[in-house]
Amino acid sequence: MTPLSAIRLLAEAPLTPGREADFEAFWYYTILGAGMAILVVLGAWWVFRGIRPMWRDGNYLAAFLVSGAAGFFCLLFLAMAVTALVGATNNPLTPPSFQLGPSG
């Protein structure tokens, strides 16, 4: 698959719930996801704010390990959120077993 066709497929994919009955569930998942995203952003801000004093004190290895772990878990959360969003829609690439309901 060329990058151009992948972009076209994403642009043409309907980002709507699979069924009308899933709209309410999709709405609640959106609220839950937004709350989780806010918690992750605040946690990342708190962690990265605490790394500055560690770096200034000369604890380079500890600051590197903490920032690496925090960055990894932020990326992991982002990947899970994108996977859940694609799974909740009727994107053509989403297997039917991952969708909230059959399209139609």
Secondary structure by P-SEA (a helix, b strand, c coil): ccaaaaaaaaaacccccccccaaaaaaaaaaaaaaaaaaaaaaaaaaaaaaaaaaaacaaaaaaaaaaaaaaaaaaaaaaaaaaaaaacccccccccccccccc
